[in-house]
Amino acid sequence: MTGDSYEMNTNRLSRGGSLFGSDPQVQLRTALRNNDFATFKKLVSYGAVDLEYIYQYPDYKTCLELAVSEPNKVEFVKLLLQHEVQVNKINETHGAAPIHFAVENGNVEALAALLEDDRIDVNLKCKGNTALLMAIKKIQDIDDERERELDLFEDIVEKLLKAGCNANAPDLRGVTPVYSAAKQGLERVVTYILDYSKDPIDLDTYKDIRGRTARYYLQEAFPHLLAKFDSMSESEDIIDVDKLFSYLSRHEEDNFIRDFSKLVKRNEHRSMLAANNGSNTMLQLAVDKGFEKVVILLLNSGADPNATCSGNTNRPIALACLNGYYKILKMFIDNESTLFDCVNSESLIQITVKGMRSALNSPKVDFKGCLDLLLTHPKMNININHQDIKDNTALHYAARNGDSDTVLELLRKGACVGLHNKFNEPPLADINVKTLETYLDECITTNSERPSDDDYEIHIKYSFLVYPNNSLENELCKVPLMDNSNNNNSNPKEYDAILAPETEALLYMTRNEELRPLLKHPVITSFLYLKWQRISSLFYANITFYSFLWLCLILYIILGYGVEKQQSDSVEALNVVTHVGAIIGLILLIIRELFQFLVSPTRYLQSIENLMEIALIFVTGWIVSYDLAPESTKQQLSAVAILLSSAELVLLIGQFPTLSTNIVMLRTVSWNFFKFLLWYCILIIAFALSFYTLFRKEEENDDQIPPNPNKTGQEEEEEDFFVDPGRSLFKTIVMLTGEFDAGSIKFSTFPVTSHIIFIVFVFMVPIVLFNLLNGLAVSDTQEIRADAELVGHITRVRLISYFESVLIGKMYTKPLKCWSWLPSYIQDLNIIKPQMLCIKPFARRISLFPFFLPKYRIIVKPNQDNRIEIPHAESLGKFGDDYEDIESGKCCFERCQTYRLDRKIVKNAKIVINKKTYVSEFDEIKNKLSKYEMKIVSLENTLKKVLQKLE
């Protein structure tokens, strides 16, 4: 490295200008590549580099692995070995150790240096191959320079055998070194195995697909060597790890049990339990192949149920779940040492559900049993809503598989339907509508009393809407939300873990046409009813505040703003009051809108109503703060302010569920009109320009025109309607409504052409287009009125969801597609978080979980005026006196309230219960018919036997 200069100063290596940069690791690799041993030795000797550092693309190797992979680097290898670098470490990327890299690249000198190291393990496996077997297999891949390469690898084989490499160690398929050498006709290699092997050589264990063994190929190629191999064999076979692995690979379960049991009796099995073949441990391989007897033998012999290897990081229990082996899974659950935590970021439930996609028809496979065991066994405490690296839950995978039974089972155990993955998809996106409806029906149960009894109860469950971080169990592990002692230094993470948007799943249902009808299900409507009871006070307070602002603004504009004449004292006083009221209302409006904007700017700006409110703020601010504007400006500002404030009030009142249908009709018809006219505007503009060209007045010199005393200013103005394209377009739009005023149009200039075009206009636009728009409006109105109930539910969901996004400040959905081009950190930007401000009581106020409904269900008493009872949680004694609030789910004021469920919701719930009862009666009849059918079949068989005997 001519461009580098090094100086040693107090054990510190300083570098001058370097052609390769200042990173010592880069310089070390460069010195190795350039055979600059002096520089390499300085870097290594002075400790300036990490010798175990793994270089990234394109090598992904350590310095020793690079040195043994390249020729003429033996000095570098020896130097690294002197500094005791790891020689037996398996490279995670390549799955090989230094000895394998040396053999693969035919580096005899480097291999010899490695074999001289006392620490080397010559029997390490690379993807199931020992270095010896790898060298023999490399011979069959030689194409060019056969003789030289053959001598090279034969020397490698000799060195490995002399170093004690096991000549019986097979690969993953059971191929042994002697089989590979005999099949290739390598007499020299076979002789080396015969001369240097310390153990008898197994010639008969491995058989290829044609049933041929190593003995067969030796008999054909080298019969004179066969007797020597036979003389080496002993009366008692040697049982080693490779032999046991070969049994498992060849599905010889009984042979494995026989030989391993011999080792157990001789107490020689301990070392075997932790062994691996580079890809699996014995327990992993036995589980993966479903060998139940082998698994129980290994576990009873002391095998670690959680052991893995570098080639396979899946724990054995995960392999049992992935393959659906119920009996093997139960063995692991019954084992006291088994761990049940996540495997590679996936829970055991997720692994089981994912395995169902490739399920095989085998008596051993029982995915349903495995899932039931994981969900119900007392030892299992697996989070059913655990999210993997892609934020998918087990319910995501079950829904994608289209497995309705698994989806129902997961939902019954508390799986949340609203958790979004990294692709912003909840499980609802793939759940079948019928499946979800079936589960919702199951959420409605009774207390088995007769419907006419006073104690008759309807139980409604909402556990499928509870987010995993929004449960009472999670809450009891944290500081209470309303704990005053921690107000000064509250932890935002704890706040986030307590509250979550509860209507996020329902909001997704409003956007999905298939799921939307389920919003009318009594489970959903009762949940929305409870949410509305929690949120209605804030809604009414918002309407009251805005109505006050609107009234003050309107009165101030009409009575005081821009009025120049002298007014009475009472009117002047009223003007002052309304002016002050408008200022106060404007300040509150600014605070409200600013807070909503800072909570989520992108979601705020994508709402047209919010943009209207921003415009209203600017116009109102101008009106109440600047009274010296010209009269014309005041008139225009007043008109705009009245329209904006009134429109906003109408939209705000329209959020009330009973009035929402009218607002939806207004929005739908307006939007459809706009889309329709956006296309037909080409035709309207064409007619406007045609009228302009036909009816425009040619410019004339005023001095040449004699004055006409009979011509009035009004007539002159009417004649100028088509004087330019802009006025012509305005006149055409007015004519669209049927207001032609044909008397003001001069047809005399082009009588034929102008009359024809005007008649075509009358037919196409006022008659056809205008009536088409009316028909479109009637159709939209009828459609909305036909499903007014569903429209009301959708509006309520959106309103509640908006309140949650503002007060909780945490929404799982992404902004609309129009913002997708922005970076994700801008889309999810939160300038402030609600928990930074003192609005925690409001956030808790609108939430049902975990405080108001600690058990995620309610009890309705239909025969006691539909009174709602909330089941209490079991007291755990964590918070002492403060626990009362959490247990009851109510504050002191709320205990005085009595909630009553809407009669229509109760009626629909009874219909669902009756339908379930009817279904069960049908099933009972079906079962009886099945029994009768079996009896008839039995009688037929008996009669046949009797007839046979008679004959």
N, C-alpha and C positions, 0 to 999 in steps of 0.2 A: 504494500500500500504506500505508494510514493507520495501520495497527497496527505498523509497523516504524520503527525509528530506527537510523541508521547513523552511525558515527564512524570516521574514518581515523586510525590511530595507528601510526606507524612501519611503513608498508606493510601493516598488518594491519587487516582489516575486522571491527569488533566489531558485534554485533547486540543490540538491545534486545528488548523483548517482541515476539514475532511471532505474528500470527494463524495463520500457516501453518507454524509449527514453526521449529526452528533450523537446518535443513538448507539450505545456500545453493543447492543444485541445485533443491530444491522451490521456493524463493523466486524463482529465475530463471524457472522455467516459469510460476509464478503471475504474475510481472510481465509476461511475454509475453502470457499469456492476457488480462490486464486492461489491456493497452496502456499499462502504466506504464513508459514509455521511460526516464525519469530513473533509476528504481531499477534497471532492466535495465542501463543504461549504467554505473552505479556498480559493480554486481556484475561486469560484464565487464571494466571498465577496471582494477579493483583486483586482478584475478586470483584472486578468491575462489571461482571455479567452474571446472569442467572443461567446456569448450565442446564436446568430443567425447563427452560422457557420453550414453549411450543410456537414456532414460527407459523404465521398465518399464510393465506393464499400466496403461492400455489402449493406450498410444501406440506403444511400442517404436521411438521415433525420437529423433534428436539435436535440439538446439535449432534448428539451421538448417533441418532437415527439417520441424519444427513450424512455423517462421516462414513457409516458402514454401507450406505446406499451407493456411494461413489467410489471409483477405483483410485488406487494410489493415495489413500488417506490413512494408512496404518499408523503413522506417527501421531496423527490427531486422535485416533481411537485410543491408543495406549495412554496418551496424556489425559484424556477424559476419564478413562478407567482408573488412573492413578488418583484422580480427584473424586473417586467413588460416586460417579453418577449412577443412576438407577439402570440396571441392565436387564431387569425382568419385568419392567413396566409395560403394560399393553397400551399401545396408542389407540385412543378412543375413536379417532377418525378412520384409521386404516385397520384397526383390530389386530395389530401385529406388534411383536417385540423386536428389539435390535437384531436378535439372532435370525429372525425371519426375514428382515430387510437384507441382511448380508447374504442369506441363501438365495433369496429371490433375484438379487442382482449379480449372483455368481462371484461374490467378493471373498475369495479364499483367504487372503491375508487378514482382512478384518474379522472373518469368522474365527481364524486361528487365535487372534488377539482376544476375542470374546471368550473362547473356550479356555484360555489360560486363566481367566478370572475365576476365583473360587466361588463367587456368588452366583454364577450363571446356572440357570435351570434349563437343561437341554431338552426337557420334555414339555416345555410350554407349547401351547397350541394356538395357531392362527386360523380362525374360522374352522376349527376342528382338525387341522393338520399340524403334526409336529414338524420341526425343521427337517428331520430325516425324510418323512413322507413327502414334504414339499420339494426337496431336492430330487427325489426319484420321479415325481410327477413332472418336474421341469424338463427332464430328459425327453419325455414324449412330445414336448412342445418345440424342441429344437428343429429348425429348418435349415438355416445356412451354417456353414462351417461345422458340420456335424461332428467330425472327429475331435476338433479342439474343444468344443463345448462339452462333448461327451466325457472327455478326460477330466475336464474341469469339475463337472458335477459328480463324477465318480470319486474324485479326490475329496470333495465336500462330504459325500456319504461316508467315506472311510474315516474322516476326522470326527464326524458326529458319532459314529458307532464306537470309535475308540474313546470318545468322551463319555460314553455310557448312555447314549440315547436309546430309548426303548424300541426294539425292533418289532414289537407286537402291537404298538399303539395304532389303532385304526382312525379313520376320519369319521365324519358324521354319518356316512353311509355304511361304515364297517369295513372299508377297504384298508388292508394292511400293507406295510412296506414290501413284504415278500411276495404278496399277490401282484402288486403293481410291477415289481421288478421281473417276476417270472413271466407275466403276460407280455412285457416288452422284450423279453429275451435278453436281459442284461445279466450275463453270467458273472461278470466281475462284481457287480453289486450283490448278487445272490451269494457269491463266495464271501464277500465282506460280512454280510449278515450272518452267515454260517460260522465265520471265524471269530467275530468280535462280540456277538450277542451273548450276554451273560445268562439269559433265560431260554428255556426251550421255545422253539418257534412254532406258532400255531398255524398249521397249513389247512385246516378243515373248517374253521369257524365261518369265515366269510364266503358267501356264495353269490355270484352275480345273477342277473335275470335268467340266464340259461342254466343255472344250477352248477356252474363250474367253480372250483375252488383253486387255491394256490397249488395244491397237490396235483391237480389236473395239468396245469401249465408246466409245472416242473417235470412231470412224467413225460410230457411231449418234448420239451426243450432240453432239459438236463436230467435225464433219468439216473445218471451216475451220482448226482448230488442228493437224490431222494433218500438213499439209505443213510447218509450222514445226518440228515434232518431227523429221521426216525430214531436213530441212535441217541439223539439228544433228548428225546421225549422221556418224561418221567412217568411213573405209575400214577402219581397224583397231580392233577392239573393245578397250575398256578392261577389263583383268582386275583386279578388286579382291576384297577379302575376302568381301564379301557375295555376290558372284557364285559364288565357290568354295563357300561354305556352301550356297547355293541348289542347286548341283549335287548336293552330298551329301544334302540334304534330299529332293530329287526322285529319288534313286537313279540319277543320271546319272554313273556311275563313269568311263566313258570320257571324257566331256567334262571332268571334273575333272582327269584325268591329262593330257589334251591341254593345257589352259590352264595347269596348274601346271608342267608341263614347260617351257612357254614362259618362265615366270617364272624357273625354275631356270637356263635357258640364258642369260637376261639378268641373272642374279644379283640378282633383285629379290624373292626368295622369303623372305628372312630375317625380315622384319617380319610376314609372313603366318603363320609357324609358331607364334608366341606369341599370335595373335589368338583371340578367342572371340566367340560370338554371344549371350552372356549365359547360355547354358545348357550349352554344350560348347566345347571346343577342337576344331580340325579333326581332330586325332588321336583324341580321345574319340569324336567323332561317327562317324568312319570305322570305328573298332573296334566301336562299338555296332551299326552296320549290317552289319558283317561284310565290309567292302570290303578284301580281302586285298591287292590290287594298290595301293590307295591307301595302306594302312598301310606297306607296304614302301617306297613312294616317299617318304612323309613321313619315315620313320626314316632312310633313306639320304640324305635332303636335310638332316639335322641337327635334326629335331624332337626336343624333350625327351620321352623316353618316360614321364617321371613328372609332366609338367605337368598341372595341373587349373585350374579356374576357380571362382569363387564360387558359380555355379549348379550345379556338379557337382563334388563333392570326391572322387569315385571315380577312382583312377588308371586309365589305359588298360588296364594289365594286369589289373586287377580286373574291368573290363568284359568283357575277353576270357574270363576265367574264368567270369563270371556267365552269359555266353551260350554257353559251351562251344565257342569257336572255337579248335580245336587248332592250326591253322597260324599264326594270329595270335599265339597264346600262345608258340609256338616262336620266332617273330620277336623277341618281347620278351626271351625267355630268352637268345637268341643275342646280343642287344644288350648291350654292356659297361656301359652307363649305367643299366640298369634296376634299380630297387629291388624287393626281394622281401619287405619287411617288411609289417606289418599295415596294412590299409586300413579306417579307421573302426572300429578295435578288432577286426576280423575278419581271420583269416589267409586266404591265397589258397586253401587247401584247403577251408576252411569256405565261402567264396564259391562255389567250384565245386560243392560238394555241395548247397548251397542252390539253386543255379541248376538242378539236375536236376529239381526239382519242376515247373518250367514249360518243360521241354525241348520244342523244336519239331522236327518231322521235316524236316530240311534236310541237304543234303550237307555243309554247312560245320560243322554241329554234331556234336561228338564229345566228350562229357563224359568218357567212359571214357579216351580218349586224353589229355585235359587232366589228369585225376587221376593217371594213370600217369606223365605227364611231371613233374608237381609232386613226386611221391613218389620218383622214381628218378633224375632228372637230377642229375649231379654238382654243379652250381651251386646246387641247391636245398638249403637248410638250414632248412626250415620245421618248427616244432614241431607235430607231428601232434595233440598234446593241448592246443593253445592254446584258452583259454576266452574267449569274447566278453563283451560287457557283461552278458549274462544268465547267464554261466558255462556256456554250452553249448559243447560240443566238436563237431568235424566228425562224430564218431561219433553224437552225439545227433541231428543233422539227417539223417544217412544212415538211422538206425534209424526215424525218424519217416516218412521217405519210403517205407519198406518195401522199400528197394533192398538185397537180400541180397548181390549181387555187390560193391557198394560197401562194405557192412559188412565183408565178408570181407577185402577189399583193405586197408581201414584197420586191421583187427585184425592182419593179417599184417605190417603196417609198424609195429606197436607201440602202437596206440591202446589206451588204458586203459578198461576197462569199468566202473570204479567211481567215476569223477569225477561228483560231484553238481552240478547247476545250482542256481540260486536258488530253484527250486521243489522242491528236495530230490529230484530224480529223476535216477538214473543212466541211461546209455544202455541198460543191461540192461532197463529198463522197457519198451522198444519193440522190442528185438531178438527176432526170431523164434527159437523154441526149436530148430527144425531147423537154422537158420543157425548158431546158437551151437554146437550139437552137431557140425556139420560142421567148424567151426574147431577145436574141441577135438580132434577126430580128427586134424586136420592137425598139431596140436602134438606128436603122437607119431610119431616117425620112427625109422629104423634106419640102420646104417652099411653097408647093402647086403651084409653077410656072410650066410652061410647060418645059419639058426637053430640048427643043431647045432654050429657052430664055437665054440671057446672065446672068440674075440674078438668074438663077436656082441654088439652093443650096441643098447640102446633109448634114444633121446634124447627127453626130455620138456621142453617149453618153457613158461615162465610169464610171458612178457613182457606179456600182456594184463592181469596183475594189478599191474604196476609203475606206481606213480604218477609223474607227470612230475618231481616234486621229489625222488623217492626212487630215483634211478638213480646208477650209478657215474660216468657222465659229469658229472652235476651235482655229485657228491661231489668229484671231482678238481679242481673250481674253488673249493673251500672248504677251511677249516682242518679237519684230521681230527678226528673226534668224540672220540677218546681222546687228543688231544694235551695232555699235562700242562702244557705251558708256558702254556696259555690257560685253565686251570681257574679262575683267580681272576676273570677278566673275560670269561667266555664270552658270546657273543652269542646270545640266545634265537632270533633270526630264523634264524641259521645252523643251530641245532639243529632248528627246525621244518622247514627245507628239506631236512634229511637223513633224518629219520624220518617215516613216515606209516603209518597203519593198513593192513595188507596183506590183511586178511580182510573189509574193508568190503563189497566186491562179493559175497563169498560169504554174508555176513550178509543182504544183500538177497535173495539167491537162496533162503534159508531161509524168507523171508516171502512168496515168490511161488510159488503152487501150480504154475504151468506150468514154472518153471525148477527147482523143487526136485528132481525126479528126476535132473537133471544133476549133482547133488552126488555121485552114485555113479560118475561118469566117472573113469577112472584118472588123468587129469591133475589133477582136483580132489582126489581121495583121496591121491595121492602128495604134493601140496602140503600137505595137512593132516597127513600123516604127518611130513613134515619140520618143520612148525611145532610139532607135538606133541613131537618130539625136542628142539626148542629150549626148549620151555616146560615140559616135564614135571618138570624138577628144581624149578622154582618151585612147581609144583602139589603135588608130594610134600612139599616143605618146609612148605607151608601146611597140608596135612592133618596132618603130624607135630606142628606147633605147636598146632593146634586139638585134636588128640587128647590132647596133654599137658594142656591146659586142662580138657578134659572129664573126664579121669580124676582130676585133682586135685580138681576141684569135686565130683564124685560121692563120692569117698572122704571128703572133708571133711564133706559133708552127712550121710553115713551114720554115720561114726565119731565126729565131734566136734561138729558144729553141732546145738545143741538137746539134747544128751545130758547129763543132770544127774548121773548116777551116776558113781562113781569108776571110773576105768579104769586098766589096767596101764601101766607106764612105756613099754613099746614102742608101745602104741596112742597114748599121749600124744605120743610123739616123732613117730609117723606123722602125727598130727593137725597138729603144727607144720609138718612138711614139706609136707603137702598144702595147708595154709593159705597158706604162703609161695608154693608153686607156683601156687595159684589166683590170688594177688595178681599175680604176675609175668605169668601168662597173661592176666589181665584187662587189665593195662597194655599188653601187646603187642596185644591185641584192640582196645583203644581207639585205639591209634596207627594200626593198620591201617584201622579204620573211619573214623577222622577224616581220614586221608589220602584215602581213596576219596571221602568226602563233599566235601572241599575241591576235589578235582580237577573234579568235576562234580556239584553239588548236585541238580539236577533229575533227572539220570539215576540218581543214587544213591537218591533217595526214591521212584522209581517201581518199585523192586524190593521184593517182599514179603519176600524173604529178608533184605534189609538192614534192614527194619523189625523183623523177628524178632531180628536181632543187636543192634539198639538196645535192645529190651526186655530181652534177655539181659544186656547190659552193666549196665543199671540194677538188675536183680534180683541179679546176682552181686555188684555193688558193695555193695549193701545187706547181702548175706550175709557177705561177707568183712570188712566194715568196722564193722558194728554188731552186737555179740553180746549186747546187753542188751535186745533186743526181747522182747515177751511170747511165751510158748510157742506160742499159737495163730498168731501172725504168723509165727514161724519155720517152723511146719509148712506153712503156705500158700506161703511164699516158697520153701521147699525143693521142694515139689511142682512149682511153676511153673518153677523153675530146672532141675530134672531133665528136664522135658518139653521146654523150649526148647533146652537144650544138646544133648540127644539127637536132637531133630528136625533141628537144624542139622548135626550130625555125619552123619546119614543123607543129607541133601541134599548135603553136601560130598563124601562118598564116592560118591554117585550121579553126580557129574560125571565120574567115570572112564568112558571110552567103552564098556568092556565091560559096565558096570553101568547105563548110562544108560537102557536100555530099561525097567528096572523102575521107576525114578524117574518117567519119563515116563508110564508106566501109572498110577502112584499119583496124579500131578498131574492127568492127564486125567480119570480116573474121579472123583476128588474134585470137580473143577470141574464136570463134567457132572451129578453128583449135586446139587451146590449149585444149579445153574441149574434143574434139573428140580424140585427141592423148593421153590425160590423161588416157582414158580407154583402148585404143589399145596399150599403152606402155607395157602392160603385155606381149602381143604377140611379140613385138619387142625385149624386153629383153630376152624372151624365145629363139628366134632365135639366138641372140647374144651369149648366153651361150651355145647353141647347137654347134655353129661354134667354140667356144672356146674349147669345149671338143673334137671336131672332128679334128680340124686343128692345135691344139697347138703342139709345138715341144718338144719332150721329152728331158730332160736334159741329156747331155752326157759329159763324161770326155774329156776335150780338148786335153789331152796328148795322148789319144787313137785314135784320129781322125787324119789321115794324111792330111797334107795341100793340098788344091786343088787350083792350080794356075789359073784355068779357072773360078773360082767363084768370082764375083765382090761384092763390098760392097752394091751396089743397090739391087742385088738379095737377099743378106742376110737380108737386111732391109724389103723387101717384104715378105719374109718368116716369119718374126717375127710379122706380123700384128695381129695375134691371140695368142700372147704370154701370155696375161693376160686378165681378163674379161673387164677391162676398155677400152683397145685398141680394143677389140673385139666389144664392144658396139658402139664405135665411128665408126668403119668400117661398122657395120650394118646400122647405121643411114645414112652414106654416100651412102650405097647401096640402101637405101630407095628411093633416088631420081633417081635411074636407073644407077648410076655410079658403075658397078659391078667390072670391072677390074678382070675378072675371070681367066686371065692368071697367076695372082699372087697367086691364091688359089690352094693348093696342094690336089687334089682329090685321089692321088695314095694310101694313107694310108688305107682309107675305101672307095673304089670306088663306091660301090653300095649305102651304107647308105648316104654318103656325097652328091652324085648326087641327090638322092631322096629328101633329106631335102632342098638342094639348089633350086631344081625345085619348091617345095612347097613354099619356101620363095619368089621366083620370082613371082609366081602366086598370093600369098596372099598379099604381101606387095607392091612391085612396081606397079603391074598391078591393083589389086583390090583396095587396101587401098589408094594408091596415086591418082587414078582416082576418087575414092569416095570423097576425099578431094577437088579435082578440081571441081567436080559437086556441092559440098556444097558451095564452094566459088562463083561459077557462080549463084547459086540460091540466095544466100544472096545479091550479087551485083545487080541482076535484081530486087529483092524486094526493095532494097534501091533506085535504080534509078527510079522505078515506082512511088515512093512517095517522090521524091527529094524535092518537095516544103515543105512537112510536116517536113522532116528531117531538112531543113534549118530553119524553124520556131522553132523547138525544140532546135536546137543549139543556136539560137539567144536568146531564153528565158533563157537557162542555163547560157549563157555568161553574160547577163544583170543581172540575179539573183546573180551571183558571184560578180559582181562589187558592187551591192547593199549590199551584206553581208559584204564586206570589208569596204566600205565607210560609210555605215549607221550603220553597226555592230549590226543589230537587225533582226534576222530571227525567224519566228514563228514555223518553222519545227524543229523537233528533228534530231540528228545525225542518221546515218544509223544503221541497226539492229546489225551490228558487234560491236557496242559500247553500246548496251543496257544493258550489264552486269555491266557497270560502274555506280556508284551513279549519281543521276541526277545533283548534284552540279558540278560534274566533266564534265558531258556531256555538260552542259550549261556554262562552265567556260569561262570567259572573263577576261584575265589578264589586258588588257587595253581596254578602250572604245574609239571609234573614236572621240567622242566629246571632249575627253581630249586633243586632238591634234588640230592643226589649219587646219583641212580639211573640215570645215563646208561649205566653198564655193564649194568644189567638191561634197559634199553630196547634196547640193541644186542644183548643176548643173545637176545631173543625175535624179533628181526627177521631176515628172510632177505635182504632187499635193502638196500643194495647190497653189503654186506660178505661174507655167507656165500655168496650166489649172484651173483657179479659179472657173469655173462653170462646170468642169469635162466633157467638151464636145468641139468639134471642128466643124467648118463650112467649107465645101469644096465646091469650085465653079468649077464644071467640065468644064464649057464653058469658063473659064478664066485660062486655062493651069493648072487646078487642084490646084489652089492656096488655101492655108489653112488660115482661119481667126479664131482667138481665142476670144470668147466672154469675155468682161470685167465684173468684179464683180462690184456690186453697191458700190459706195464709202460710207463708214460709218464715215469718218472723224476722225478716231482714231489716225492715225500716222502723220497727217499733210502732210508735203512735202514728207516724206518717203513712203507714201501710194501709190504713183504712181507706184512703182515697183511691189507692191503686186497686184494692180488692173490690170495692163497690163500683169502680169505674165512674164515679160521680163526685162532683164537689158538693159542698154543703148546700148550695142553692139548688143544684140539680136533684138532690134527694127529695125536694119538695115537689118536683114535677112528676106528672104521670103521663107517660107516652102511650098513645093509642094508635094502633096501626089502621091504615085506611081500609074501609070496608071492602072496596073492590079488590085490594090485594089479598085480603083474607079469603074472599070468595074464590079467587083464582087458585090460591093455595089449596083450598078444599077440593077443587076440581082435579088438581094434580094428585092429591091423596086418593081420591076416588078412582082415578085412572090406574094408579099403582095397585089398588085393591082389586080392581077388575082384572088386571093382568095376572095377579097371583091366583085368582080363582080360575082363570083360563089355564094357567100352568097346572093347577091341581087336577082339572078335568083331563088335561093331556097326560098327566102321569097315570091317572086311573085307566085311561084307554090303553096306555102302554102295558100296564099290568095285565089287563084283559087279553091283549094281543099275545103276551108271553104265555098265558095260560092256554090259549087256543092252540098255539104252536106246540106246547107240551102235550096237549090232548091228541093232536095230529100224529105226533111221533109215537105215542103210546098205541094208537090205533094201528099204525103201520106195523109195529112189532107184533101186535096180536094177529093181524092178518097174515104176517109171515109165518107165524107158528101154526096157524090153522092150515095154511097151504102145505 
